[in-house]
Structures are given as C-alpha cells and as structure tokens.
Amino acid sequence: MRVLYFHQYFNTPNVAGGTRSYEMARQLLARGHAVTMVCARHGRHGFTLAGDPDAPVLEGMVDGIRVLQFNLEYSNYMSLPRRALVFLRFALRSVGVALRLDYDLLFATSTPLTAGIPGIIARPLRRKPFVFEVRDLWPELPRAMGVVTNPLVLAGMSVLEWLSYRMASACIALAPGIRDGIARRSPAGRAIAMIPNGCDLDLFQPGRREELDLPGVKAGDCVAVFTGAHGMANGLDAVLDAAAVLMRRGRRDIVLAFIGDGKLKPRLVARAQAEGLKNCLFMDPMPKNRLNRVVSCCDVGLMILDDVPAFYYGTSPNKFFDYISSGLPVLNNYPGWLAGMIREHHCGVAVPPRDPEAFADALCALADDPERRREYGRNARLLAERMFSRERLAKEFVDWLEEVYGNETFETR
C-alpha cells in the first residue's frame, strides 16, 4: 500500500516537537508499505530538509520516509491572518500533490483543519480511500477560546469540518471528546477509531535525579517541568500564579522549569522577571532525544491547559505521555479524561483550575513527600506500559489503515 501522508508540522526525534507522524510512518514502513510525507517548514526549531533554502519544495528520504517539504515558513509568533494564509497555501499546494502523485490511500492529520482539503478534493476525483485524523476539534476550540470570533470565518470552518468528515472513508480521533465530536457531525455509521498519543517507552524512561543538568537547579530542589508550546491554549499564567504563592511562602526549593516556545513566551518571561519569580526557569525547545534525558530526571510533570471546557475531553497532549513514560507524577490543573485517569491510576494530583493556592499546596505536598512521588511515578510508568505503548498504538494505527483500505478496495470491485 502506498500512503500519501499530509502533516504540515511533521517532525523527527532530532528536532523539537511531537513525533507521532514519524512513528506512525515508521510502523507503516515496517509492515512493508511505502510512505510519502508532505509537510512544510515551521519555525527555527522545526524539521527542515537539507537543500536550497529558497527552493519552493525540497525532497529527500528520512529514515525510509519519502518527504516533500514546501517552503512555507510558519511560526506561532505570526498574526492569525498570516497563519491562516500559510494554512491555505499549504492546503492548496497539497491538493496539487494529491492530484498528481500515485497512491493507494490518502491520510491527512490536523491541525490545522485545512489539512483535510487535499482529501476533500482528491476523494471524488481519484476515488481512493481518504482517512482523516483529528487532533483538535475545530471550530469548537478556537470559538471556545475566543481566538476566532468572526461569524463568517466560524461558519466557513464549520463547513470545512463537515466536509472533511463527510468525504473521509474513516476517521481517527486522539481523545474521547474528539471521537464524540466527529460522530456528531459525520454520516451515520462512519468508521471512527480512537488512537491517542502514546508513550515512547524506550526513549522516555525513568532517570536518576542526580543526573539532572539544568542551570539554576540545586541538588535539593524539587523540579516541576512543563514541556511544549507557550501559547494561549496552555494557560501558563496559572503556573506563574502558583510560583508567586510559593515565593510568598518562602518555598524557593520548588523550581518550575518551562521548556519550549510560543507566542506568549516573551510575555511570560517578562512577567516572571517583573514579579521576581526566581523559581521559574525558561529554556529553549529541545529535540526529543535530549528532552527525554531532562524530563526523566525531574520530579514532577506539569500538565497545564487553560480552563476551557472544550479541552476537558478533547485533547491528547504529548507531554502527558512523555511524563508518565518517564515515571513522573503528574500535576494536572483542569478536569476531564486525563484528570480522571490520574486519579484512577494514582499517578499524580489533579487540582481545580484557576486556584493558585491549591496548585501551590499540591506542589508543596509532592516536594515534601519523596516516597509519595516515587509511588506515583511507579504507577505512571505502569500506566504507560499497560495502556499507551507507542509501538502498540502504532500497530493499531496501521491495522486500521489496512482495514479501511481493504474494505474500500473490496467494495469497489
């Protein structure tokens, strides 16, 4: 089977960012399938193929994956209209690829929602299976966050969402709320699989605290780490609010480490400096093959999102799975399926949103009870091994694509 795979933000373990598409593509290759990955450049820390930086498209092989990369630079620091323009340009160029290349199955993963456009256009023209993977519900999330308020834009996004589900042969959801959202807007009987993000069990493993090498961290400190984007959705002001409480309490032994980048990072750094939050450390994004060594040696993983109900059951954050794979207790600050999982499996603490005192209380309790941290960490690693092995989930992913391809091929004979 030849899979034409569209992911605008494709990454490898050698750069910062999620590697789900890389891992899924590698599993397809292991089963004997061929993969052509179509992506674009995205920020100074993202994946970039070697070649002429001014070429409109670069082509190369990455660990057996054929990669086509458009010269469409993207950054979270861009304004919303500029980002939307990049999304549309990527989608339109992708349509050209979908209509030109030979393939057996077209696979597209969001975000952005425009990732589904090549599948929408190619499906009736090429009459090949189209599988759409949904990582966030659009336009529900941008509407709930107040990022997009124009009713015409929201209506257009809603139509695009409906078309993506309508034209897809099948869908993949990364979280329970996403699965339910797809089902509400899809034709009756639409095949939907839920395959969440997973744990790279060999890459992220429990480490030894004494090996942590971060500037500004002392041997006796308790380090709570946040990894990932520093944007509106992440609600990282909640962590700085808790940091202020800790400073007032004199708990400078609890260090809050932020690893990543995003549009709000400069403001967060400026706020921490203005308020004298010396317990906050900000670091650049790291490739996974370095991030794993840092995370595994920290003491607590911070699973933080803004208090938006659409997030409660509609996200599958990579960082959560990296934390539990590393054997870290997780501190979560919003309700939903991950908070329920943390409580059920006793692998961390879930606190109410918008409550810096409760957030600080939880950090102090974890810092003062190393045995409790170790117990939660052991439970976290067991949860990772039993339910979220990336290898197992990648096999489920390939099984699903093979089933969709087999069923549709049979029906068209």
C-alpha positions as CSV (number, residue, x, y, z in Angstrom):
1,M,0.0,0.0,0.0
2,R,1.3,3.4,-1.0
3,V,0.3,6.0,1.7
4,L,0.3,9.7,0.8
5,Y,0.5,11.3,4.3
6,F,-0.2,15.0,4.9
7,H,1.1,16.6,8.1
8,Q,2.0,20.3,8.0
9,Y,4.1,20.0,11.2
10,F,6.0,16.8,10.6
11,N,8.9,16.3,13.0
12,T,11.6,13.7,13.7
13,P,13.2,12.9,17.1
14,N,16.2,15.1,16.1
15,V,14.1,18.3,16.5
16,A,11.7,19.8,19.0
17,G,8.1,18.9,18.8
18,G,5.8,15.9,18.6
19,T,6.8,12.8,16.6
20,R,3.5,10.9,16.2
21,S,3.5,11.1,12.4
22,Y,7.1,10.0,12.3
23,E,6.4,7.0,14.5
24,M,3.3,6.0,12.6
25,A,5.1,6.3,9.2
26,R,7.9,4.1,10.5
27,Q,5.4,1.5,11.6
28,L,3.8,1.6,8.1
29,L,7.3,1.0,6.6
30,A,7.8,-1.9,9.0
31,R,4.7,-3.5,7.6
32,G,6.0,-3.2,4.0
33,H,4.0,-0.1,3.0
34,A,5.5,3.0,1.3
35,V,5.0,6.5,2.7
36,T,5.3,9.9,1.1
37,M,5.1,12.6,3.8
38,V,4.0,16.1,2.7
39,C,4.9,18.9,5.2
40,A,6.1,22.5,5.5
41,R,8.8,24.3,7.4
42,H,7.7,25.5,10.8
43,G,9.9,27.7,12.9
44,R,13.6,27.7,13.7
45,H,13.3,24.7,15.9
46,G,11.3,22.5,13.5
47,F,12.2,19.9,11.0
48,T,13.9,21.1,7.8
49,L,15.2,19.0,4.9
50,A,18.7,19.7,3.6
51,G,18.9,21.6,0.3
52,D,18.4,25.0,-1.2
53,P,16.5,27.1,1.4
54,D,15.0,29.2,-1.4
55,A,13.6,26.2,-3.4
56,P,9.8,26.1,-3.4
57,V,9.8,22.4,-2.4
58,L,12.5,20.1,-1.1
59,E,12.5,16.4,-1.4
60,G,14.5,13.8,0.5
61,M,14.5,10.5,2.3
62,V,14.3,10.4,6.1
63,D,14.7,7.0,7.7
64,G,12.9,5.4,4.8
65,I,10.1,8.0,4.5
66,R,10.0,10.0,1.3
67,V,9.5,13.6,2.4
68,L,8.2,16.6,0.3
69,Q,8.6,19.8,2.2
70,F,7.1,23.1,1.0
71,N,9.0,26.3,1.5
72,L,6.1,27.8,3.6
73,E,7.7,29.1,6.8
74,Y,5.3,29.0,9.8
75,S,5.6,30.3,13.3
76,N,3.3,30.7,16.3
77,Y,4.6,34.3,16.5
78,M,2.7,35.2,13.3
79,S,-0.6,37.0,13.4
80,L,-3.7,34.9,13.0
81,P,-4.4,36.2,9.4
82,R,-0.8,35.4,8.4
83,R,-1.1,31.9,9.9
84,A,-4.4,31.3,8.1
85,L,-2.7,32.3,4.8
86,V,0.1,29.8,5.4
87,F,-2.5,27.1,6.2
88,L,-4.4,27.8,3.0
89,R,-1.3,27.9,0.8
90,F,-0.2,24.5,2.3
91,A,-3.6,23.0,1.6
92,L,-3.7,24.3,-2.0
93,R,-0.2,23.0,-2.8
94,S,-1.1,19.7,-1.1
95,V,-4.1,19.4,-3.5
96,G,-1.7,19.6,-6.4
97,V,0.3,16.7,-4.9
98,A,-2.8,14.7,-4.2
99,L,-4.0,15.0,-7.8
100,R,-0.5,14.4,-9.3
101,L,1.1,11.5,-7.4
102,D,0.1,7.9,-7.5
103,Y,-1.0,6.5,-4.2
104,D,-3.4,3.9,-2.7
105,L,-4.6,5.7,0.5
106,L,-4.5,9.4,1.4
107,F,-4.0,10.2,5.0
108,A,-4.3,13.7,6.5
109,T,-3.8,14.9,10.1
110,S,-4.9,18.1,11.7
111,T,-4.2,20.7,13.0
112,P,-4.9,22.9,11.1
113,L,-8.4,21.9,9.9
114,T,-7.3,22.9,6.4
115,A,-5.2,19.7,6.4
116,G,-8.3,17.9,5.2
117,I,-8.6,19.9,2.0
118,P,-6.4,17.6,-0.2
119,G,-8.5,14.7,0.9
120,I,-11.8,16.5,0.2
121,I,-10.7,17.4,-3.3
122,A,-9.0,14.2,-4.2
123,R,-11.6,11.8,-2.9
124,P,-14.2,12.2,-5.7
125,L,-11.6,12.8,-8.4
126,R,-9.1,10.0,-7.6
127,R,-11.7,7.6,-5.9
128,K,-9.1,6.4,-3.4
129,P,-9.6,5.9,0.4
130,F,-9.1,9.1,2.5
131,V,-8.5,8.8,6.3
132,F,-8.7,12.0,8.3
133,E,-7.0,12.2,11.7
134,V,-8.4,14.8,14.1
135,R,-6.1,16.1,16.8
136,D,-8.3,19.1,17.9
137,L,-11.9,19.9,17.3
138,W,-12.3,22.9,15.0
139,P,-14.0,25.3,15.1
140,E,-15.1,24.3,18.6
141,L,-11.7,25.0,20.2
142,P,-10.9,28.4,18.6
143,R,-14.5,29.5,19.3
144,A,-14.4,28.5,22.9
145,M,-11.0,30.2,23.4
146,G,-12.2,33.4,21.7
147,V,-9.4,33.2,19.2
148,V,-11.8,33.3,16.2
149,T,-14.9,35.4,16.7
150,N,-15.9,36.4,13.1
151,P,-19.2,34.5,12.4
152,L,-18.4,34.1,8.7
153,V,-15.0,32.6,9.5
154,L,-16.5,30.3,12.1
155,A,-19.2,29.3,9.6
156,G,-16.6,28.5,6.9
157,M,-14.6,26.4,9.4
158,S,-17.7,24.5,10.3
159,V,-18.4,23.7,6.7
160,L,-14.9,22.6,6.2
161,E,-15.1,20.4,9.3
162,W,-18.4,18.8,8.0
163,L,-16.9,18.2,4.5
164,S,-13.8,16.6,6.0
165,Y,-15.8,14.1,8.0
166,R,-18.3,13.6,5.1
167,M,-15.7,12.9,2.5
168,A,-13.4,10.7,4.6
169,S,-13.6,7.0,4.3
170,A,-12.9,6.8,8.0
171,C,-11.5,9.0,10.8
172,I,-9.1,8.7,13.7
173,A,-9.7,10.6,17.0
174,L,-7.0,11.3,19.6
175,A,-9.3,11.7,22.6
176,P,-12.8,10.7,23.7
177,G,-14.3,14.1,23.2
178,I,-12.9,14.3,19.7
179,R,-14.4,10.9,18.8
180,D,-17.8,12.1,20.0
181,G,-17.4,15.4,18.1
182,I,-16.7,13.5,14.9
183,A,-19.6,11.2,15.4
184,R,-22.0,14.1,15.9
185,R,-21.1,15.7,12.5
186,S,-20.4,12.5,10.5
187,P,-22.8,10.3,8.4
188,A,-24.4,7.5,10.4
189,G,-22.1,4.6,10.7
190,R,-18.9,6.5,9.9
191,A,-16.0,4.4,11.0
192,I,-14.1,6.2,13.8
193,A,-11.1,4.8,15.7
194,M,-9.7,6.4,18.9
195,I,-5.9,6.1,18.9
196,P,-4.5,8.6,21.4
197,N,-0.9,9.9,21.5
198,G,1.4,7.4,23.1
199,C,4.5,6.7,25.2
200,D,7.9,6.3,23.6
201,L,8.8,3.7,26.3
202,D,12.4,3.2,25.1
203,L,13.1,6.9,24.6
204,F,11.5,8.2,27.8
205,Q,12.5,6.1,30.8
206,P,12.8,6.9,34.5
207,G,16.1,8.5,35.2
208,R,18.2,9.4,38.2
209,R,17.6,12.8,39.8
210,E,21.3,13.4,40.4
211,E,21.9,13.4,36.6
212,L,19.6,16.4,36.0
213,D,21.7,19.1,34.3
214,L,19.8,22.4,34.4
215,P,21.4,25.7,35.2
216,G,20.0,27.2,38.4
217,V,18.9,23.9,39.9
218,K,20.4,22.8,43.2
219,A,20.8,19.3,44.4
220,G,18.0,19.5,47.0
221,D,15.4,21.3,44.8
222,C,12.2,19.7,43.6
223,V,11.8,20.4,39.9
224,A,8.4,20.5,38.3
225,V,8.8,20.6,34.5
226,F,6.5,21.8,31.7
227,T,7.3,21.0,28.1
228,G,5.7,22.2,24.9
229,A,4.0,25.3,23.5
230,H,3.7,28.6,25.4
231,G,0.5,29.8,23.8
232,M,-3.0,30.9,24.7
233,A,-4.3,27.4,25.0
234,N,-1.6,26.4,27.5
235,G,-2.7,28.8,30.2
236,L,0.8,29.1,31.7
237,D,-0.1,32.1,33.7
238,A,-1.6,29.6,36.1
239,V,1.8,28.2,36.8
240,L,3.3,31.7,37.4
241,D,0.4,32.4,39.8
242,A,1.4,29.4,41.7
243,A,5.0,30.4,41.6
244,A,4.1,33.7,43.2
245,V,2.4,31.8,46.0
246,L,5.4,29.6,46.5
247,M,7.7,32.7,46.7
248,R,5.5,34.3,49.3
249,R,5.7,31.1,51.3
250,G,9.5,31.0,51.0
251,R,9.5,27.7,49.1
252,R,12.4,28.5,46.8
253,D,13.3,24.8,46.8
254,I,10.5,24.2,44.3
255,V,11.7,25.1,40.8
256,L,9.3,25.5,37.9
257,A,11.1,24.7,34.6
258,F,9.5,25.7,31.3
259,I,10.9,24.0,28.1
260,G,9.5,25.2,24.8
261,D,8.5,28.2,22.8
262,G,5.4,30.1,21.7
263,K,3.8,33.4,21.1
264,L,3.3,34.1,24.8
265,K,6.7,33.1,26.0
266,P,8.2,36.6,25.9
267,R,5.4,38.0,28.0
268,L,5.6,35.1,30.4
269,V,9.4,35.7,30.8
270,A,8.8,39.4,31.3
271,R,6.2,38.8,33.9
272,A,8.4,36.4,35.9
273,Q,11.2,38.9,35.8
274,A,8.9,41.8,36.8
275,E,7.5,39.9,39.8
276,G,10.8,38.5,40.9
277,L,9.8,34.9,40.3
278,K,13.2,33.4,40.6
279,N,11.8,30.0,41.0
280,C,10.8,30.0,37.2
281,L,13.3,28.8,34.6
282,F,12.7,29.3,30.9
283,M,14.6,27.2,28.3
284,D,14.5,26.8,24.6
285,P,12.8,23.8,22.9
286,M,14.8,20.6,22.9
287,P,14.7,17.7,20.4
288,K,13.2,14.6,21.9
289,N,16.5,12.8,22.1
290,R,17.7,15.4,24.5
291,L,14.4,16.3,26.2
292,N,13.9,12.7,27.3
293,R,17.1,12.9,29.5
294,V,16.0,16.2,31.1
295,V,12.4,15.2,31.8
296,S,13.3,11.8,33.2
297,C,15.5,13.4,35.9
298,C,12.8,15.9,37.0
299,D,10.5,15.3,40.0
300,V,7.0,16.4,38.7
301,G,5.4,16.8,35.2
302,L,3.1,19.7,34.8
303,M,0.0,19.0,32.6
304,I,-1.4,22.5,32.2
305,L,-4.1,23.9,29.9
306,D,-6.3,26.9,30.0
307,D,-9.7,26.4,31.8
308,V,-11.7,25.8,28.6
309,P,-14.4,23.1,28.8
310,A,-13.6,22.0,25.2
311,F,-10.2,20.9,26.4
312,Y,-11.6,18.6,29.1
313,Y,-12.2,15.6,26.9
314,G,-10.9,17.0,23.6
315,T,-7.1,16.9,23.8
316,S,-4.4,14.3,23.9
317,P,-1.2,16.2,24.9
318,N,2.2,14.6,24.0
319,K,3.7,15.9,27.3
320,F,1.4,13.9,29.4
321,F,2.6,10.7,27.8
322,D,6.2,11.7,28.0
323,Y,5.8,12.4,31.7
324,I,4.2,9.0,32.6
325,S,6.7,7.2,30.4
326,S,9.5,8.9,32.3
327,G,7.9,7.8,35.6
328,L,7.0,11.3,36.8
329,P,4.0,12.0,39.0
330,V,1.7,14.4,37.0
331,L,0.2,17.6,38.4
332,N,-2.9,18.4,36.3
333,N,-4.9,21.7,36.6
334,Y,-8.1,21.1,34.6
335,P,-10.8,18.4,34.8
336,G,-11.5,15.8,32.1
337,W,-10.4,12.4,30.9
338,L,-6.7,12.9,31.9
339,A,-7.6,14.2,35.4
340,G,-9.8,11.1,35.8
341,M,-7.1,8.8,34.6
342,I,-4.6,10.4,37.1
343,R,-6.9,9.8,40.0
344,E,-7.9,6.3,38.9
345,H,-4.4,5.1,38.5
346,H,-2.9,7.1,41.4
347,C,-0.1,8.6,39.2
348,G,-0.3,12.2,40.3
349,V,-2.6,15.0,41.6
350,A,-5.4,16.9,39.8
351,V,-6.2,20.3,41.2
352,P,-9.1,22.7,40.4
353,P,-8.5,25.3,37.6
354,R,-7.8,28.9,38.5
355,D,-6.8,28.1,42.1
356,P,-3.1,29.1,42.6
357,E,-3.3,28.2,46.3
358,A,-4.4,24.7,45.6
359,F,-1.8,24.4,42.9
360,A,1.0,25.5,45.3
361,D,-0.4,23.2,48.0
362,A,-0.1,20.2,45.7
363,L,3.5,21.2,44.7
364,C,4.5,21.6,48.3
365,A,2.9,18.2,49.2
366,L,4.8,16.5,46.4
367,A,8.1,18.2,47.3
368,D,7.8,17.3,50.9
369,D,7.0,13.6,50.3
370,P,9.6,11.9,48.1
371,E,8.1,8.4,48.8
372,R,4.7,9.6,47.5
373,R,6.4,10.9,44.4
374,R,8.1,7.6,43.8
375,E,4.9,5.7,44.3
376,Y,3.0,8.0,41.8
377,G,6.0,7.7,39.4
378,R,5.9,3.9,39.5
379,N,2.2,3.9,38.9
380,A,2.7,6.4,36.0
381,R,5.2,4.1,34.3
382,L,2.9,1.1,34.7
383,L,0.1,3.0,33.1
384,A,2.3,4.0,30.2
385,E,3.4,0.4,29.7
386,R,-0.1,-1.2,30.0
387,M,-2.2,1.3,28.0
388,F,-0.1,3.7,26.0
389,S,2.8,2.0,24.4
390,R,3.6,3.9,21.2
391,E,4.6,0.6,19.5
392,R,1.2,-1.0,20.3
393,L,-0.8,2.1,19.3
394,A,1.2,2.4,16.0
395,K,0.3,-1.2,15.2
396,E,-3.4,-0.3,15.9
397,F,-3.0,2.6,13.6
398,V,-1.6,0.5,10.7
399,D,-4.2,-2.2,11.3
400,W,-6.9,0.5,11.0
401,L,-5.5,1.9,7.7
402,E,-5.1,-1.6,6.3
403,E,-8.7,-2.4,7.2
404,V,-10.1,0.8,5.7
405,Y,-8.1,0.2,2.5
406,G,-9.1,-3.5,2.3
407,N,-12.8,-2.7,2.9
408,E,-12.9,0.1,0.3
409,T,-11.0,-1.8,-2.3
410,F,-13.3,-4.8,-1.8
411,E,-16.4,-2.6,-2.2
412,T,-15.2,-1.0,-5.4
413,R,-14.5,-4.3,-7.2
